[in-house]
Amino acid sequence: MSAATAPPREATATPSPSTSARGRARVSGWARRAPLLPALVFMLVVTQLPFLATVVYSFRSWNLLRPDSQAWVGVANYAAVFTDRQFLGAAANTILITASCVVVAMLLGIGLALLLDRRFPGRGVVRTLVITPFLILPVATALLWKHIMFEPVFGLVNFVLSPFGVETFDWVSQAPVLSVVVALVWQWTPFMMLLVLAGLQSQGGDVLEAGQVDGASSWQSFVWITLPHLRRYIELGVLLGSVYVVNTFDTIYMMTQGGPGTASANLPFYIYQRTFLGFDIGQSAAMGVVVVVGTIIVAMLALRLIFRTFMNAQEARS
C-alpha cells in the first residue's frame, strides 16, 4: 500500500501547558492541605455533631425530672424562649456587659498603648506588668475582685473610697453588673492595648513628621492620622473582645452566681441554670441554638466590615 493510500493516523491528544500547570497546582494544593485534614475532621466531629444533637433536642420537650416526658414539640421551645422574660433579661445583661466591657477596655487600651509607645526607661518592664491581668486565669480574677477588691469590710475599693463616705458598700450584692464589668475590663484591657500598640508600631514616622511640618498639633495628628490608621486594629479588637466576652461564664459564676436573683445573669449562665439546675434540656437547647445563630450573624457582619476596611486600605496603598 502506498503512502498516498495509507489510512490516516489517529491524532493523539496532548495536554496543553496551562492544563498540566493547573493540574500540578491542584495536586500541590491538596498535598499542602492533607496534613490539616485530620484536624479538620476532628474539629467537625467535636463541634458540629454536638451542635446537631442540640438542634434535635431543641425540637423536643425533655425534662430530666420526667424521663418519660420526651415528645416532639416542633418550634414550641423557640416560641417559649422568645416569650421568657428571664431569657430576655439575660440577653439585655449580655448586651450591657459585653458593650460596656469592650468599649471601656478599648478606650483604656488606646490610652495605655499611646503611653507605652513612647520611649522611657523601663518600658519593657512596664509593658510586661501591664499585660499581666490578661495572663491570670478568669476564675482567679473573679476571686481577686470579689474577696480582695470588692469585699465590703476589708476590701481595697471601699478603703480607697472611705474619705468620700463609701465604707461598707457591698459592691457584689448591690451593684452586681458593675462589679462584673469592672473585673472584665481589668482582664481585657491588656488585650486591647496589645492590638492597638501593634498598630501604633506599624505606623510610619514619616507621615507624622509630614503632619508636623504642615503645622498639625499632637491632637490633630492623632485624630486625622493615627486614629484612621488604627481603625483596622480597633475593629479587630472589638470583634474578638465581643466574641469572647459574650461567652463569659466563670466570672459571673464565681462573683455573683447570676444574682441577686437573675440580675447579673447573662445568656451562657442562664442557659447553664436551665440545663443543670432546672434540668430542662429542650428549652435550654433552643436557647443555645438561638445564641449561637445570633452570635454567628453578628460575627459575620463584623467580619465583612473588617474585610472591607482591609480591602480599602490595600486599594489606597496601590
ZIGI-V963795 format. One record per residue. N is the residue number from 1. RES is the residue in three letters. PSI is psi in whole degrees, -180 to 180 (NA if undefined). OMEGA is omega in whole degrees, -180 to 180 (* if undefined). D_CENTER is the distance of its C-alpha to the mean C-alpha in Angstrom with 1 decimal. Layout:
N;RES;PSI;OMEGA;D_CENTER
N;RES;PSI;OMEGA;D_CENTER
This chain:
1;MET;133;-178;81.5
2;SER;166;180;81.1
3;ALA;-25;-179;77.9
4;ALA;-32;-177;78.4
5;THR;4;-180;78.4
6;ALA;140;179;75.6
7;PRO;144;-179;72.6
8;PRO;142;177;69.5
9;ARG;145;178;66.9
10;GLU;134;-180;63.5
11;ALA;131;178;60.8
12;THR;127;-179;58.1
13;ALA;124;177;54.6
14;THR;131;-179;52.9
15;PRO;140;179;49.2
16;SER;157;180;48.3
17;PRO;-35;-180;46.5
18;SER;-38;179;43.5
19;THR;-46;179;43.2
20;SER;-36;178;43.6
21;ALA;-41;177;41.0
22;ARG;-38;179;38.5
23;GLY;-42;178;39.3
24;ARG;-38;178;38.9
25;ALA;-38;179;35.6
26;ARG;-43;178;34.4
27;VAL;-42;178;35.7
28;SER;-38;178;34.1
29;GLY;-44;178;30.7
30;TRP;-33;177;31.0
31;ALA;-36;177;32.3
32;ARG;-33;-178;29.1
33;ARG;-22;-174;26.9
34;ALA;-44;179;29.1
35;PRO;-21;-179;27.7
36;LEU;-13;-176;24.2
37;LEU;-42;177;25.5
38;PRO;-40;178;25.8
39;ALA;-37;179;22.2
40;LEU;-44;179;21.3
41;VAL;-42;179;23.8
42;PHE;-42;180;22.5
43;MET;-42;179;18.8
44;LEU;-41;-179;20.3
45;VAL;-41;-175;22.6
46;VAL;-34;-173;20.1
47;THR;-45;-172;17.3
48;GLN;-36;178;19.3
49;LEU;-45;174;22.5
50;PRO;-35;179;21.0
51;PHE;-40;177;19.2
52;LEU;-39;176;22.6
53;ALA;-38;177;24.3
54;THR;-41;178;22.0
55;VAL;-42;179;23.0
56;VAL;-45;179;26.6
57;TYR;-31;-177;26.5
58;SER;-17;178;25.1
59;PHE;9;-179;28.4
60;ARG;152;173;30.6
61;SER;109;-174;31.8
62;TRP;115;175;31.4
63;ASN;129;-176;31.8
64;LEU;-21;176;32.4
65;LEU;-18;177;35.1
66;ARG;81;-175;37.0
67;PRO;-26;-178;36.7
68;ASP;14;-175;39.2
69;SER;12;-178;37.3
70;GLN;130;179;35.3
71;ALA;150;179;35.9
72;TRP;117;-175;34.4
73;VAL;2;178;33.4
74;GLY;-130;-176;31.5
75;VAL;15;-179;29.1
76;ALA;-37;178;30.5
77;ASN;-39;179;27.5
78;TYR;-38;176;25.3
79;ALA;-39;178;27.9
80;ALA;-33;180;27.9
81;VAL;-46;-175;24.1
82;PHE;-7;174;24.3
83;THR;6;179;27.3
84;ASP;115;-178;26.1
85;ARG;-36;179;25.9
86;GLN;-38;176;24.1
87;PHE;-43;178;21.3
88;LEU;-37;176;21.2
89;GLY;-40;177;21.3
90;ALA;-36;177;18.3
91;ALA;-41;178;16.4
92;ALA;-41;177;17.7
93;ASN;-38;179;16.6
94;THR;-46;179;13.1
95;ILE;-43;-179;13.1
96;LEU;-48;-178;15.1
97;ILE;-44;-178;13.1
98;THR;-49;-178;9.7
99;ALA;-45;-179;11.7
100;SER;-46;-178;14.0
101;CYS;-47;-176;11.7
102;VAL;-44;-178;9.7
103;VAL;-49;-178;13.2
104;VAL;-43;179;15.2
105;ALA;-37;179;13.2
106;MET;-43;178;13.2
107;LEU;-45;177;16.9
108;LEU;-37;179;17.8
109;GLY;-39;177;16.1
110;ILE;-44;180;18.1
111;GLY;-44;179;21.2
112;LEU;-37;179;20.9
113;ALA;-40;178;20.3
114;LEU;-36;178;23.4
115;LEU;-43;-177;25.4
116;LEU;-8;175;24.5
117;ASP;-15;178;25.2
118;ARG;155;178;28.8
119;ARG;129;175;31.3
120;PHE;157;-179;32.7
121;PRO;134;180;34.2
122;GLY;21;-177;31.8
123;ARG;-39;179;28.7
124;GLY;-40;179;27.4
125;VAL;-42;-180;27.9
126;VAL;-41;178;26.2
127;ARG;-41;179;23.1
128;THR;-41;180;23.0
129;LEU;-35;-178;23.5
130;VAL;-37;-178;20.8
131;ILE;-2;-178;18.0
132;THR;-42;-180;19.5
133;PRO;-30;180;17.4
134;PHE;-19;-179;14.3
135;LEU;-10;-180;16.5
136;ILE;143;179;17.8
137;LEU;140;180;16.9
138;PRO;-35;179;15.0
139;VAL;-43;178;18.3
140;ALA;-38;177;20.4
141;THR;-45;-180;18.5
142;ALA;-44;179;19.1
143;LEU;-36;178;22.7
144;LEU;-48;-178;23.3
145;TRP;-31;-179;22.4
146;LYS;-45;-171;24.2
147;HIS;-16;-180;27.4
148;ILE;-43;-176;27.8
149;MET;-47;-173;26.4
150;PHE;7;178;26.6
151;GLU;128;-169;29.7
152;PRO;-27;-176;32.2
153;VAL;-48;-175;35.3
154;PHE;10;-177;34.4
155;GLY;151;-178;30.9
156;LEU;-31;-179;30.4
157;VAL;-47;178;28.9
158;ASN;-33;178;32.1
159;PHE;-42;180;34.2
160;VAL;-36;-177;32.9
161;LEU;1;-178;33.2
162;SER;-34;176;36.6
163;PRO;-19;180;38.7
164;PHE;12;177;37.1
165;GLY;2;178;38.2
166;VAL;107;-175;35.0
167;GLU;-47;-176;36.2
168;THR;34;180;35.4
169;PHE;127;180;32.5
170;ASP;96;-174;30.3
171;TRP;-43;-175;26.8
172;VAL;-37;-178;25.0
173;SER;-39;-175;27.5
174;GLN;-21;176;28.3
175;ALA;66;-173;24.9
176;PRO;-42;-179;22.4
177;VAL;-42;178;19.4
178;LEU;-40;179;20.2
179;SER;-44;179;20.5
180;VAL;-42;-179;17.1
181;VAL;-42;-180;15.5
182;VAL;-44;179;17.7
183;ALA;-40;180;16.7
184;LEU;-38;177;13.0
185;VAL;-43;178;13.9
186;TRP;-34;-178;16.1
187;GLN;-36;-171;13.6
188;TRP;-11;177;10.9
189;THR;-43;178;13.6
190;PRO;-36;179;14.6
191;PHE;-46;178;11.4
192;MET;-40;-180;11.7
193;MET;-41;180;15.4
194;LEU;-42;179;15.3
195;LEU;-46;-180;13.6
196;VAL;-37;179;16.1
197;LEU;-37;175;18.9
198;ALA;-39;177;18.5
199;GLY;-38;179;19.0
200;LEU;-40;-179;21.9
201;GLN;-17;176;23.5
202;SER;-4;-180;23.3
203;GLN;134;180;25.3
204;GLY;138;-180;29.0
205;GLY;-20;-179;31.4
206;ASP;-31;179;34.0
207;VAL;-44;178;32.1
208;LEU;-39;178;32.0
209;GLU;-38;177;35.7
210;ALA;-38;177;36.6
211;GLY;-40;178;35.2
212;GLN;-36;177;37.1
213;VAL;-36;179;40.2
214;ASP;-2;176;39.9
215;GLY;14;180;39.9
216;ALA;138;176;36.2
217;SER;174;180;35.4
218;SER;-42;179;32.4
219;TRP;-43;178;30.6
220;GLN;-39;177;31.5
221;SER;-39;179;30.3
222;PHE;-43;-175;26.9
223;VAL;-42;-171;26.5
224;TRP;-14;-179;28.1
225;ILE;-56;-174;27.3
226;THR;-46;-176;24.5
227;LEU;-45;174;22.1
228;PRO;-35;177;22.4
229;HIS;-33;-179;21.9
230;LEU;-2;-174;18.7
231;ARG;-44;-179;17.3
232;ARG;-41;-179;15.5
233;TYR;-37;178;13.9
234;ILE;-44;179;13.0
235;GLU;-41;177;11.4
236;LEU;-42;178;9.4
237;GLY;-40;178;8.3
238;VAL;-42;180;7.7
239;LEU;-53;-178;5.6
240;LEU;-42;178;3.4
241;GLY;-41;180;4.2
242;SER;-42;-179;4.2
243;VAL;-40;-178;2.2
244;TYR;-42;-176;3.4
245;VAL;-33;-179;6.1
246;VAL;-21;179;7.1
247;ASN;17;-179;8.1
248;THR;128;177;10.1
249;PHE;-48;-172;13.5
250;ASP;-37;-180;15.4
251;THR;-45;179;15.6
252;ILE;-40;-180;17.0
253;TYR;-41;-176;19.2
254;MET;-27;-175;20.7
255;MET;-49;-170;21.3
256;THR;-14;-174;22.3
257;GLN;29;-180;22.3
258;GLY;-2;-173;21.1
259;GLY;-174;-5;24.4
260;PRO;133;-174;26.8
261;GLY;-115;175;27.0
262;THR;28;-174;23.6
263;ALA;-31;-178;23.2
264;SER;15;-179;19.9
265;ALA;131;172;18.6
266;ASN;-176;-174;15.3
267;LEU;-48;178;14.9
268;PRO;-40;-179;14.0
269;PHE;-37;179;16.9
270;TYR;-38;176;19.2
271;ILE;-39;175;18.9
272;TYR;-43;179;19.7
273;GLN;-44;-179;22.7
274;ARG;-29;-177;24.0
275;THR;-52;-170;23.8
276;PHE;-13;175;25.1
277;LEU;-36;177;27.1
278;GLY;-13;178;28.2
279;PHE;26;180;28.5
280;ASP;93;-175;27.8
281;ILE;-40;-176;26.3
282;GLY;-54;-178;26.8
283;GLN;-36;178;25.1
284;SER;-35;176;22.2
285;ALA;-41;177;21.7
286;ALA;-41;177;21.9
287;MET;-42;179;19.3
288;GLY;-41;179;16.9
289;VAL;-42;179;17.7
290;VAL;-43;-180;17.2
291;VAL;-43;-180;13.8
292;VAL;-45;-180;12.8
293;VAL;-43;178;14.6
294;GLY;-40;179;13.3
295;THR;-40;179;9.6
296;ILE;-42;-180;11.0
297;ILE;-47;180;13.1
298;VAL;-42;-180;10.7
299;ALA;-39;179;8.6
300;MET;-43;178;12.1
301;LEU;-41;179;13.4
302;ALA;-40;179;10.9
303;LEU;-39;177;11.6
304;ARG;-39;177;15.2
305;LEU;-42;-180;15.2
306;ILE;-45;179;13.9
307;PHE;-38;178;16.4
308;ARG;-39;178;19.1
309;THR;-43;178;18.7
310;PHE;-41;-180;19.1
311;MET;-41;178;22.0
312;ASN;-38;179;23.7
313;ALA;-39;178;23.5
314;GLN;-40;178;25.1
315;GLU;-37;178;27.7
316;ALA;-37;180;28.5
317;ARG;-38;-180;29.1
318;SER;NA;*;31.3
